[in-house]
Amino acid sequence: MSPRTLSSVLPAGDPAPVDERPAPAVRIVPAEDALAGRLGRTTRQALDRIREQSHDSPPTLDHWERLADSAYAGFARTALEAAAARAAAIQAGDIPYVADKAFTPEEVAVLGRACRVALLRDEPWLPELFERLLPAIAVAPTPARTLPSQALLFELARSAQEFPTPEAAAALRAVRGVVRHAGVPKQLDRNLKRIDAGLSERPEVAFRLPDLGFGPDGVRRVPFGEYEARITIGDDVTLTWHRPDGRESRSVPAAIRRDRTARLAELRELVKRTRAHLATLTRALEAALLGEAGQPYGRWRVEQAEHPIGRPLTERLLWEVEVAPGQWRAGLPVEGGRRFIDAAGEPWAATEEDAAIRLWHPARSTPEEIRSWRDHLTERQIRQPFAQVFREIYVVGPAERETPGCSTRYAARTLRFRALYALMKTRGWEPVMLGPWDGGDEGEATRVIAGRGWRGRLFLKYADAARHEDLATTGRVRFERRTEDGWRAAAPAEVPPTVFSELMRDVDLLVAAASTS
């Protein structure tokens, strides 16, 4: 294929990504500069903000989405294919190998932006490209324990942290197993942990996780000579050993510990991976609690209710199907989602494949219905993967109706700031750094939820530094809805009940866990 210019790859306007692979002659940084001059004003502003990467004013999802909806989407593939071609040439010996010099810092930054756009768009061509690019930049073409570009490997891993996909996680895990550099696996482990957690914010892709060979009953059977190992998904992932006579044990047989150490290690790694996938799907389902519109029942049944790892989770959660416009019926799924059981134990079935289905949330229900479901789950001894039927509910109070625009329910609380900061990061908040320095006396933490359509803002002040403790006091909680023009303030009474309940539940948890009393 002859080299092509950027203008031949990207027509005017905002087209979809090109289908043809570009030639490796594309110069990555000049190509982005050339494209930048052709973008519309608002898209160029978004690219400029992203390029700045200011700590005080970092790019938002709005900036990335604006870029992803433009001609930059086509350039993203152009740039990443050019990177893959160069890495392949290094592996083939066509380009001399120098450790960590395959790409300049400027090229790494451009490729990071391209990767984030492709991940945000969930491009179908990206998994195959990852399979070619990641190993080629992670392993030297010589026996050396170096790699062509540690900087690009970590930049792509950080990109996957921000916009994770199961395929990106799988590709990074595969590279983690072959990289020779002593320090790289530890960093990739940290990246992968954050990627798995981030998948919970993208439930639309989380169920693309591999089934890992499990059957519809949530069991994987592995023969070990006269024994059969069984990995079973339930409340947890358990490994048991079965003899031909039917006897079962959780202890590893001595013969297998002695003679099958390598296979036993593989089996234990499979248990570890299954637990990680189970945790990812659990977080994804809990994040989906706020879904109002739902998804088509037929697709849900195939992708979630029948998923070998997802089914044991799905069948312990309460769902509701839109049986008529605006009318929802709740039930526990059985038989892979083909039927449901209501609170009285009576079976019923969804009749329309395209009917909407969503997770049931107690904030949308009556006290009587909540009590019925709690009794039903207690009687059947169903342990849910996260609090749903027994979930705490927070409603707008009289004071919040009288002070529109904010809630002061949790104001003036003194908290241990370091504990608060750490907890916020684990709960999906963007925390603010406070301390005894200029500008560190106050700030706000934010959390975006409900498909990134709503945002909560918790105001914080740094407490008296003379106490030699890192303390913070809480202020108001404000609510904002996302519009085409950006974030707009909303009064508590205007916030959907599920959104208000979840944000206030989170603030209550933060205040309780970090309290000084």
N, C-alpha and C positions, 0 to 999 in steps of 0.2 A: 504494500500500500504506500503510495507516495505521500510525503508530508503535506498537511493541509493547514491553512491559516485559520485563525480563530473566526474570521468573518465567514469562512466557508462552513464552519461548524454551527455557528449561531446566527440564524436569520434575525431580522429586525423584529422588535416586539418582545413578547414574553412567551416563547414556545415551550413545549414539553422537552424533556431531555432527548438528545439524539439517540438513534438506535445503533449507529455504526461506531466501532471502536476507533478512536483517533490514533494517528501515528505517534511514535515516541518522540518526534522532533518538536512537539509543542513545548514552548518555553513557558513554564508555569507562572512565574511572577509577572512577566510582561503581558501574558495573556489575560490575567485578572485585571491588570491596569487598563488594558485596552477595552475590556468589557465594562469596567466601571464608568468609563466616559460615555457609554451608550445607554446606561440605565436611566430610568425616570428619576425625577427629583426625590420622591419619597424613598424609593428603593436605594438610591445612592446614599441618602442620609442614613438609612439603616446599615448599609455596608460600612460607611465611615464610622458609625458608632461601634460596630462589631470589630473593626480594625483597631480602634483605640484601646479596647479592652480595659477601660478605666476601672480601678477598684472602687472609686467613689460613685461612678455612674456606669455600671456594667450593662451590656446589652440585655434586653428582655426577650421573652418569647415572641413578642410582636415584631421585633427587629428581625429575628431569624425567620419567622413566617413570611414577612414581606420579601426577604431575600429568596426564600424557597419558592415563592410564587412568581418569580421573575425568570429572565433568561439565565440567571446564575445557575439554575438547576441543570441546564445543558452543559454549562462550563464545568460544573462539579464532576460530571462523568469524564469530560475531556481531561481535566487535571489529574484525577485519580487513575485513569487509564495510562496517562503519560508516566505517572509515578510507577505503576506496575511494570510498564515496559522498560523503564530504566533499571528497576530492581532486577528484572529478569536478565537484562544485558550484563549486569554485574555478576549474577550467578553463573552466566554462561562464559564469563571471561572476556566479553567484548568491551567492557569498561573496566579499567584497573580497579582493584579493590583497595580501599583505604577505610579503616574502621571508623564508623560514625560520620563519614563524610559523603554519604550518598546524596544528601539533600542539604541545602543551605538553610539557616534559620528562617529566612524569608519564605523559602519554599515550604518548609514545614508549617508555617503559619497559614499559608494559602491552602495547603492540603487539609489542614484541620478544619478550616471554614468549609471547604468543599465536602468533607466527610460529614460534618454536622448537617449540612443542607440535605445530603443524600439520605442520612439516617432519619431526619425529620420527615422527609417525604416517604420514607419506607420504600425506597426504590427497589424494584424486583431484581435489577442487575447487580446490586451491591454485594449480596452474599458470595456469589461466584468470584467477584473481584477481590473480596477479602481473602478468599482461599488461595488466590495467587499472590496478592501483595504482602500479606502479613508474614508468611514464612520467608519470603524473599528478602525482607528487611530485618528479620529477627535472627537469622542464622548466617554466619560467614560462609563464603564459598570455599574456604580453607578450613583446616582443623582448628583454627584459632577460636578461643572463647570470647570472641568479639562479635559484633553484628554491624551490618551496613548502616543502619540508622536507628539508634536507640531513641533519638529525639522524635522521629516520626512514629515509631511504635507507640511511645507513650502519648503522643498527641492524638493518635487514632483511638487509643484506649480512653483518653479523657473525653473525646467526642462521643464515644459510646456511653460514657457515664451520663452525659447531658441528654442524649436522645437514644436510649438503649433499644436494641432489638435482640431476640433470642439468637439469631444467626451471628450477630457481632460477638455476643458472649461466647458462643460455641467456637468461633474462629480464634478468639483470644485464648480460650482454654487449650485449644489444640497447639497453639504457638507456645504457650507456657510450658507444655510438655516436651518441647524439642529445643528451646533456646538454651545455649551453653553458658551464657554470661551468668555469673554467680548471683548478682544482685537483682537481675531483671524479674525472675519469678516472684519474688516477694512483692515488688511493686505491682506486678500484674494481679497478684492475689488481692491487693487492696483495691485495684480498679474493678476487678470482677465482683467483689463484695458490693461495691457501690452500684455497679451495673445491675446486679440482681435486685437490689433494693429499688433502683429507679424503674425497673420494669413494672413495678406495682402501679406507677403513675401512667402506664400505657397499657391498660387492660385489653385494648384492641389488638395488641401484638403478643401479649404474654402467653396466650394459649397456643402459640406456635412452638412452644417448647417441645423437644423430642419426647416420645413416649417411653424411651429407654427399654423397650422390650416387655413392658408390663401388659398383662391381659386385661380384658374388660372388667374382671373382678378386682383389679388393683393388686395383683400378685404376679411376681416374676419368679419362675422356677428354674433353677440352675443345677444340673446333675453334677455330683462330686463322687464318682465311683459308686459305692453302695448307698451313699447318702444323696439327698436332694435338699439343696438350700432354697429357702423361700423368703423372698423379700416382700413384705406386705405393707400396704399403705392404709393407715387408719388415722387415729389421733396422732400417731407418730409413724415412723418407718421402722419396722422391726425385721430382724433377721433370725430365722429359726432353721433348725436342722431336722430332717425327717428320715427315719429308717424305713426299709421295705415293710417291716412289721407294723408300721403306723405310729411308732413312738416318736415323740417330738421333744426337742431340747433347744434352749437358747444358747447353751454352751457349745463352743466349737469343739468337735470331736478331736481327740488327741492325735489320731492318724493324719487328719487334715492339717493340724497345726505343724506337724512334723514334716510331712511329705508334700504338701501343696501350698507352701508359703506364698509363692508368686500369685497363684490363682486366688488365694484367700485375700491377698492385698488388693487385687482387682475388685473382688466382691465387696470389700469394705469401702473402696473408693466409689463403687456404684451406689452403696447405701448413702454415702456422704453426698453424692450428686443428687440423688433422689430427694434427700432432705432439703437441699438447696432449692430444687425445683418446686417442692411442696411449699416452702416458705415464700417463694416468689409468687406462686399462684394465689396463696392465701392473702398476701399483701395486695395483689391485683384485684381480687374479689372485694376486699374491704374498701379499696379505693373506688370501686364501681358502685358502692352503696348509694352514692349520690346521683346516679343516673336516673333522669326523669323519663326520657323518651323510650329507653330500652333498646332492644335489638330484635331482629326477626327470630321467632321461636325455632324455625327449622335450622337456621344457622347455629343458634345457641345449642341445640340438641347435639348437632354433629361436632362442633368445635369445643364444647365445654362439658356438657352432661355425659357424653360418651368418651371423653378424653381419658385414657387409662390412668393418668395421675389426677386429672381434674374431677373425675366422677366421685371418688370418695369425699371430696370437698363439697361438690355441688349438691349431693344428696343429703347433706347435713345442714343445708341453708334453706331459708324460706324465700320463695320466688313468687312473683305475681304476674299474671298474664292479662293483657287487655282483651276481655271477652266481648266488649262493645265499646264504642267511642267514649273514652273517659271513664269506663267502668273496668276495674281491675279485680281479679280473683286470685287469692293467695293459696299456696300449697307447697308441700314438700315433694320434690320429684322422686320417683322410683323408676326402676327399669330403664335407666339411662335417659330419663326425662320423657319417656313416652306416656307416663301417667303421673298424676299428682294425688296427694292425700291432703284433705282439708283438716281443720282443727278438730272436727268431730270424728276423724278417722275414716271418712268416706272418700272413695276414689273418684277422680274425674280426669278428663283428658282435654288438652287443647286441640281444637279442630282445624285451625288455620295455620299453615306453615309460616305465613308472613305476619302472624299476630305478634305484637310487641310483648317482650318479656323483660322483666327487670328484677333486681333484688328488692325484697320487701324492706322497708325502713319503718321503725315504730313511730317516727315523727309524722308519718302520713296516715297513721291508724288511730282508731278509737281506743280508749282504755279497756273497753270490754274485749275487743279483738286481741289486744296485747295479752290480757290475762288468759284468754283461751289458748293462745299459742304457747304461753309459758307453761301452762298446765299440761298441754299436749307433749311438749318436748321433755318435761320432767317425767311424765308417766312412761314415755318410751325410752327414757335414759339416753337421749341424743345429746352428745356434747358437740357444740358448734365450734368451728375452727377459729372464730373470733366472736366477740359479743355482738349479737344481732337482735334476737328476740329479747334478751335481757340487757340490751344497750340502754345507757342513761340518755334521757331526753331533756333538752333545754328549750324552753319556749320564751318568747318575748314577754317581758313583765311590764307592769304598769309604769314603772319609772322609765323604762326604755321607750315606751310609747310617748311619754311626756318630754323626753329629751331626744328628739329625732336626730339622726346622724351618727349616734354613737351609743355605746353601752359603758357604764361606769361600774358594772357589777363586780369586777375584780380589780378596781383601782385601789391605789394606796397600800398595796401589799409589798412587804420587804422580802426579797428573794436572794438566794445565793447565786450570784451571776454565773459563775463557772458551771455549776450544775444546770442552770437554766439554759445556757448556751449549748451545752452538749446535748441536752434533751431536745432542744429545738431542732438541731440538725438531724436527729434520729426520727423526729416526727414530721419532717418535710417542710419545716419553716426555714425562711431565709433570715438567720439571726443578725443582729447588729452587734458590733464590737464596741463595748463601753469601757472606759478606764480613765485614770487621772492624767489625761493629756488634752491638748486643745481640740475641741470638737467631740471629745469622748464623753461629755456629760449627759447626753440624751440621744435618743434615736428611736427607731421603730423596727420591729420584726414583722415579716409578712408571710402569709401562706396562701397559695393559690390552689383552689380545689374545684370540684364539679366541672371536670372537663376544661379547666383553666378559664371558666366563665365568671368565677367569683373570687374575691380576695379579702382576707382579713388582715387588719393592721393593729398590732399591739404596741402601744407607746411605752417606752421605758426610760428611766432616769438613773444615772449613776449615783449611788448613795455616798454618804460622807466618807471620803477616803481616809480621814484621820483614824477611823476604827481599824485600819490595817486589814480590812477584809474587802473582797470584791462583792459588793452588794448592789442590788438594783431595786428600784420601786416601780410598780406598775402604774400605768395611766389608763387612758380610754382604749376601748376596742372599737375600731371603725370598720365599716363594710363598704366594698366597692364592687360594682358589676363591670364586666368588660364590654365595651361598645366598639363600633368601627373607629371612633375617634380616641380610643384609649380608655382608661379607667375612670369611672364616674361614681361619686359617692352615693350611697343608698342608706335610707333609714332602716333600723332593725326590722320594723314592721313590713318593709318591702322585700326583705330577704326571704327566699324560699325556706320553709320550716326545716327541711333537712340540712340546708347549708348553715343556717343560723345555729341549729343544734350541734352540728359537727364542729364548727369553729369554736363555739363556747365550751363544748366538751373538751376540746384540746386546750383551751386557755385554762380551764379548771384543772386539768391534769398537770399542766406546767406549773401553775401556782402551788398546787398541793405538793408536787414532787420536789420543788426547789425552795419551799418555805423554810424560813429560819426557825420557826416555832416547832 
